[in-house]
Amino acid sequence: MTRAQAIAHAQDYFDTGALKSDLARLIAMPTESQNPDRAPVLAEYLEKEMRPLLEGLGFECRILHHPKAKGPFLFAQRIEDESLPTVLGYGHGDVIRGLDAQWSEGLSPWTLTERDGRWYGRGVVDNKGQHVININALRAVIETRGKLGFNAKYLIEMGEESGSPGLRELCEDEKALFRSDVLVASDGPRLNAERPTVFLGARGVITFDLQIVAREGGHHSGNWGGILSDPAIQLAHAIASITSPTGQIRIKEWVPKELPRAVREAVADCEIDGGPDGPTLDPNWGEPDLSPAEQVFGWCSFDVLAMKSGVPETPVNAVPPSAWARVALRFVVGIDPTDVVPALRRHLDRNGFGMVEIIMPGTERFGATRLDPEDAWVTFAIDSIAKSTGKKPALLPNLGGSLPNDIFAEILGLRTIWVPHSYPGCSQHAPDEHLPYAIAREALGLMAGLYWDIGSGEAPPV
């Protein structure tokens, strides 16, 4: 049996319609971790779908729990020989809210629909489709070779879309159980639909609220306007002081001192392209003198996620009593996350905005991580994917978004290699989430090739 046969066997899973059938069943399960009413479905996803799938491949499975978690965790392992390298896989079966009423006509978040070369449905890329592809690539290698040739562990959580509560503590408690040599997982988008991609970590994110409460109740703007402070105006100016009018961050503690050479070289041939459904880039936004790829993968960004003052649905002629905004900082390796909020406090006070209160909403925060792009396992993965696809993969030092990679890198001490099976225009976290099925078929082949190569005895030493 050969590598090419394993790849062909993996792609048969697509060609026979089995992947589509499995995804339709998984997507029909509304595993919204942000909706407390869906808690039973979170457990069903693991017990009824993932556990039988992995046990059928010779994995021993356990359901794990943590008091902080939104739902259970599935841990599975297949140990072939203790002397072999151990690869940890990861996925999440929970999804963002369905937003049912906002999907295009004829589409539903809970029904897999094929249209124009794409599969539509909530979770088809984030993340059900991605971990189902990887698990079935493992299956193709086992059925072709008769074994993997390495030890495999797999962890599936059901709360990533709620910030992965409990995952950090579970990994602290179960370090021995999860002990592995390298993480190989899939989440997030490729650089673009056509180009296979490897990323080595993620930007961190800290989300917080800014609020001004000036007084109780609104007051007639004709009688009191001009002599009562307007919290909306004050908050707008406070937020505007954080960046330039074109989005360049002005708090020095929030940006790295420099763009590392290895990062600049890694993204030199990377072009940001969301495809026909993606937005048009704004060339004069953000940090000057950096390319779009350098900004997304090597720099920090600040965004206002929501703002409110008064009653926007029914405006009245009154000076509002308060104003509120939810904001977020995406940050890269080199930023001290413990100083992000204190630095903002110093900045606001220094600029006369002592009335602005900083409130942490209590959501989990992800740290910034980045495996060395010159690590031998990175080269190994890139070479394997290039061999399988005939394409030069994009190498991103870290994902522009955030995911719990810091838990795997820092708590479990793993090299982290992510191979995403989506693309920037997939409408992840939005209505009409979709996966071009050409990506799905290619992903099955390249993952089977990567797993085959890891089990060939030629993987780098661990």
N, C-alpha and C positions, 0 to 999 in steps of 0.2 A: 504494500500500500504506500502511496506517495502523498506528498504535500498537495500536489495539484488535485488529487482525488478527494482529499479532505475539503479543499476549497469548493470543488464542484458539489460535494455532498452537502455542504452548508448552503450553497445557493439553490440546491434542489428544494430546500425548505421554503424558499420564496417561490420557486417556479411551480411547485405543486399546489400553491394556494394555502399551504399550512400556516405560514406566518400571518397572512391576512385573517384566516379563520381564528387563530389564537388571539390576535390583537382585537378583533371584534368582540370576543368574549370578555377580554380584560377591560376594554374601554367601557363596556356596558356596566361595569362596577363603579359607582360614583364615589370614589375614595377621596373625598374632599376633607383633608385634615383640619381645615379651618372651620368646618361645620360640625359642631358637637353631635348632631343627629346622625352623622355618618360613622360614628365609632364602631358599630358592629361590622360595617363593610370593610373597614381597615383590617380587622382580624380575619375576615373571610378571604380577603385577597391572598393573604399568606397561607392560610390553612387549606383553602380549596384549590388554589392555583399554583403558587410558588412551591409549596412543600412537595406535592406530588411530582411536579416537574423535576425538581432537584433530586428527590429520592429515586426517581426513575433512572438517574444518571449515576447512581451509586454514592450519593452524598448522604451523610448522616445529618439530620436536621433537628434543630432545637428552637423553640419559641422562647424568646427572652423578653423581660419586661423591666421598665424602670419607672418609678413614681412620677418623674417629671415629663415622661414621654406622652405624646398624643395617642400613640397606639403601640402595638407590639413590634418586636424585631424578629426576623428570621435569620438564624445563623446556620450555615451548612458547611460541611467540610468533607473532602475526599482526600485521604492521606494514602498515597501509593508507596512512598518510601521516605523515611525521615531524613535521609541524606540528600534528597532532591530539594530544589528551591520551592518555596511556597508562595503562591500568588493569591492575594486577596482581591476579590471582586466586590463591587458595591453598586446598589441601585436603590431607588425609592419608589414605592408603589402608590404613595399618596399623590394627589394632584391639587392644583389651584382650583378655586371655585369655578363651577361650570359656566356661569354667566349665560345661562340658557337662552334668554330672550334676545341676546345681542348677536347671536350667530346668524350668518347669511341664510336666506331662504333655502330650505331643503337640507340644511345641515343641523346637526344636534351634537352637543358635547358627548353624549352617551351612546351614539350610534356611529360605528365606523362607516364612512361614506367615501366611495372612490369617485374622484372627479378630476379630469385633466391631468392624469399622471400623478395624483396625490391621494393619500389617505387622510381624511379629516376625522378628528375626534380628540377629546380631552385626554391627555396622557400619551398620545401616539408618539410624541417625541420626549415629553417631560413627565415621567421618565420610563414609562412602561415599555414602549417600543425599544428603547436603548438597552435595557437589561435583558429583555427577552431575546434580542438579537445576540447578545454576548453569551447567554446561557446556551442557546442553540448552536452557537459556534463551538462551544466546549463539547456539546453533544456530537457534533460532526467529527471532531478529532478523536473522541473516545470510540465512536463506532467505526472509524477508518483505521486507526492505529491499534485499537484494542485497549488503549490506555491513554492517559494524558501525557505521561512522561514527566510530570511535576505534581506537586501537591496543590490542591485548590481549596480555598475557603471563600465563602460568599456571605455578605451581610446585606439584608434588605430592610430598610426602615420605612416607617409609615408616617413620618412627621417632618420631612425635609421642607415642605412648602410652608410650614409654620416655624421655621428656624431650627429644625433638628433638636428640639428640647429633649434632654435625656441622653442623647447620643454621646456627648462628651463624657458624661459620668459613667455610662455603660462601658465605654472604651477604657476608662481609668480602672473600673472594677474588673474587667475581663481581659486585661492585657495578655495574660498567658494564653487564653483561649483564642484570641485574635492574632497571636504572634505570626508574622509573615515576613517575607523578604522584600516584596514590592507590591504596590497597589496598581492594578490595571483595571480601569473602570471607564464608564461612558456617561456623559451628561453634557448639557450645553450644546452650542452650535459649532460646526466647522467654520473655518474662515469664510468659505463660500460653498455653494452647493456642489461644485465640481471638484473641489480639492480636498482630499483627505487631510486630516489635521491631527496634530498631537499637541496638547497643552500640559504644562507641568505643575500647575498650581492655580491659584485664583486670587483676584483682588479681595481684600477684606471689605466689610461694610459695617458702618455704624449708623443706625437710624435714630433720630431723636426729634423731639418737638420743641418749637420755639413759641412762647406765649407771652402776651401782655394782657394783664387784667387791670384796667385803670380804675374801674368803679362798678357798682351794681346798676344794671339797667341803662338803656339808651336815653338820650336827651335830645329834644327837638333841635335840629340843626340850624333853624332860623334864630332861635332864642339863645342857643349856646355855642353854635359853630364859631370858631375863631378864638374862643376863650377856654374851651375844654380840649385837652390833648386828644388826638385821634389815634387810637392804638393801631389801626390799619396802616396809617401813614408811617408811624414810628417803626412798625415791624417791617414794612417794605424797605425803609431806609436801612434798618439793621441788616436785613438779608442782603441788600445791595452792597453793603460794605464788605461782605465776605468775598466777593469776586469783583472783577472788572466788569464793565458793561458787556464784554464779550466772553464772560465765563472763566477768565483766568483767576485761579485761587490766590487770594492775598494774605492768607494766614500761613506764615513760613513753616510752621510746624506741621502743616497739612500736605506738604509736597516734599518729594525726595530732593536731596542735595544735587543729584545728577542722575542721568539715565545711564545705567551700567553698560559697558561695552558689549557684554555677552547678550544683553537684551536688545540693544540697537542692532547688532549683527543678525540675531535670530529673526527679527521682524522686517529686515531690510527688503525682502521680496514679498511681503504680505500686503495685500491691498484689501481694504474694507469694502465689501460689496454685499449688500443685502438682497441682491437679485431684483427682479421686476416688481416684487411686492415690498421691497425695503424702502426706507426713507432716503431722500436726497441729502447728502452731507452738506453741512454749512461750513464752508472753507475757512471762515474767519472766526470760528468759535473755539474757545479753549486756549490751551497753552501755545503761544506763538513759537515758531521755529521747530515744532514737532510734527511729524507726519501723523495722519489719522491712526495708523497702526501703533505708533509710539505712544500716542495719547491713551488709547484704549488698553493697551497691554503693558505699558511701562510707566504710566503716570496716574495721577489721582483726579477724581472728578467730584463735583458737588452739585446736587440737584434738589430743587424744591418739588416734592412729590404731591403736596396738596396745601391749599391755603383757604382760610375762611375768616370773615369778619361780618358782623351783622347777620342778616337773614337773606342769603343770595336768592332764594326761591321767591321771596316776596319783599323786595327792598322797601324801606320806609325812610322818611326824611328825619333821620336821627343820627347823632354822633354815636358810633358803636361803643359799647363798654369794654370790648376785648377784641383780640385778634390772635389767630393761631395758625401755625404752619408745621407740617411734617417735612423734614429734610433728611438727606442722606449723604454721607461721604463714602465714596469708594476709594480705597487706598491700597498702595502696593507695599512690598517688602521695604523696610527702612523707615516706615512711619511708626511711631510709638502709639499704639492704640489707647494706652492708658492716659495719654496726654491730649487726645483729640478734643474732648469736652473741656478740660481745663484751659487749653489754648484758646478755644472759642470764648470762654468766659473772660479771659484776659483781654482778648480782642474787643469784645463788646463793651467791657468797662472802659477800656482805653479810648473808645470812640464815642462815649457818651450814651451808651445803650444799656445802662444798668437796670432799666425797667424790664428788660427781656429776661424771662425765666427759661432755663433749659431743663426740659423734662425727658427722662429716659422712659420710653413706653413699655419697657420690660420684655421686648423681643430678644431672642438669641442673637448674638453677634458672631460673625465669622471673621477669623483672622486672615491676614495676607500670607501667602506661601508661594514658593517658587523653587523647584528643583533646578540644580545647575544644568543649563542646556548642554554642557559638555560631558555630562555623566554617561558612562558606558551603556547603561540601560536605555538611555534616550537614543543614542546612536543605533543600538540594536533594534529598537521599536521602529524608528524611522526607516531603516534599511529593510526590515521585514515588510512594512506596509508598501514601500516603493516596489519591492519585488512582486507583491501580490497584485498591485493595481497598475503598474507601469507609469505611475505619476509620482512627482516629487511632493511629499507631504509638506504642508505648512507646519512650522514649529513655533508655537507660541509659548513664551516663558510662563505666562499665566493667562487664565481666562479673564475677559473683561468683567464678567459678572462674578458672583460669589457663591460658594458652596462649601460644605464642611471639610474641605481638604486639610485645614490646619489640624483637625483632630487626628487624621491619619498620619500626617507628616510629623507632628510634634508629640502627640501622646503615644502613638504606636511606633514612631520613629521610622516610617516607611519612605522609600522612594515612591513618588506618585506620578503615574503616567495615565493621562486621560485621552481617550480616542473618541471624540464625539460623533454621533450619527444623526445630526440635524444640520440646519443652516440658519443664517441670521434672519431670514424672512419667514420663519416657520410659524409666526404668531404665537409663540410660547407665552403663556400667562395672559393671553388675549382671546377674544372670540376667533373662531376659525383656525385653531391650532391644526397643523398638518405636517405630513412627512412625504416628500417626494419618494416614491417607492424605488426609484433608481438608486437613491442613497441607501435604502434598506438592503437592496440586493448586494451592492458593492460592500457594504459594511459587514454582512455575513461572511463574505469571502476574505476580506482583509483581517477580520478577527480570527477566523479559522486559521489563516496563515500565521498570524502572530502567535496564537496558542500552540500551533504545530512547532514553530521555531523555538519557543521556550522549552518545549518538551524534547527537543532534538539533541540536547546535551551541549549545545553551542551558545547558550545564554551566558552573559557575563557572570563572573563570580559574585557571590552575595556575601 
